Every structure is written in C-alpha cells, then in structure tokens.
Amino acid sequence: MRQLLEPISPSENFVPVLSLRRRLDALVREFQLSLQHGEDDLDSYDAALLETEGGNRFLLFHYRNSPADTVDIYIPAHLLGRGSLLNEIVAGLRIPKSAIIYRRRSRK
C-alpha cells in the first residue's frame, strides 16, 4: 500500500463503504501519511488518498464533527461490491475484524 500525493478530486466519485474504530491521527503516524484538508457540503474533513498493491485507490476520510475515534474508508463507486478490495484494504492497514464497522446499504 502506498500514499498518492495528488489532489483528491470530488469528480472521482468516492463513496463510503466501511468505518474503522481507529483514530485518523494514529493511522497517519503508523503509516507516515500526509493529510489533505478540505470542505464539502457536509463539513470540513481530513483525508489521505492511498493505493492498494493491486492498484486500486481508496481514501481514509474523517469529517471534523465525526467521532474522533473513527475513520471512514471510501472507494470509487465503480468498485462497489468488490469484497476482495475491502479485504485488501483492511489487511494492508492491519485492522482487526473487531475494529470494522460495516455500513448498511440503503434500499431503494
């Protein structure tokens, strides 16, 4: 896994897929990451763009008003449903299963 230092573009259509019971600042220290700061319609946020060994991008993402001990994982929308990608991300971040908070998909 490696960090990509290019600007995070909203046009890439990243969507949240799971949350972790981890502090973003702890992951930043552990993996020596640099954060990008931004603001969208919801709130101010800190984020890091990373890439898996398989070449798939994802975000570590934290909104300012979200609980301090959680961080969200966002992936590009076109990769939704790829459980192997989520497993690769969790393994790369060395996150135990007990620290994973799965998101429910909304029914339409």
N, C-alpha and C positions, 0 to 999 in steps of 0.2 A: 504494500500500500504506500502511496506517496501523495504528498500535497501538491496541488496545482495552484500556482500563484496568479493565474489570470483572473480578471474581474468576474464576479458572479453575475450572470445575466438572467434577469427575470424571464426573458424570451425562451429560455431552455425548458420552461415548464416543469420544474421540480415539484414533487408532491410528497407530503409526509407519509411515511409507511410504518414507522415504529418510534417509540421513545425509549430512552435508556435511563435507568436510575444512576446517573453519573453527573458530576459537575463538569461543565464545559472547560473551566479553568484547569481541572485535573487532567483532562484529555490533552489540553494544549501543552501542559508541562510534560506529560508522559511521552507524547509523540513529537514534541518540539514544533508545534504548529503556529502559524501566524493567522490571526483573525481578521476578517473584513467586517467593518461596521456599516450598517445601512438602516434604512427605514422604509417601510411599505405602508399600505393602507391600515394595517393592524397595529403596528408598534415598531419600535427600534429593535434591532437584532444584531447578533454577532454570528458569524458563520465562517466555516472553513470548507473549501472545495477539495475533495480528495478523489483518488482514482484507485480502484482495486487492481490486483495483479492481473486480472482478466481485462483490464482497460475500461471498466465501467465507472462513470463518475457518480459521486454522491456528495451530499452536504451534511456536515454536523451543524446544527442550527439551534439557536436559543434566542427566543424573544425576551426582552428586558423584563416584562411582567410575568413570565412563566416561573414556576418554582425553580429555585436556584440549583436544586439537586437533580434536575432532569435536563436532558439534551435530546433533540429530535434528529432523526435520520430522514433525509429527503432523497428521493431518487427521481430521475427523469420519468415522466408519465408513461412514455412508451415502453418502459421496463417493468411496469406493474405486473404482478403475477409471477415474477421470477423468484421463487423462494430460494433458489440456489444463490442468487445475488445477495439476498439478506443474510444467508448463512455465511457467505464470504466476507461480508462487511463485519458481522458480529465476531467472526473468528479473527479477522485482521485487527480488530480493536481489542481483542482479548476480553470480551464481555461475557460474564457467566449468564446462563439462562435466567437465573433469579433476578437479574438486573434489567430484563427486557420487558417492556410494556407494549404489547401489540395493540395496534389501532383497529377499531372496528370499521368495516367498510359500510358506508351508508347505503341503504336500499332505496332504489328509485322506482 
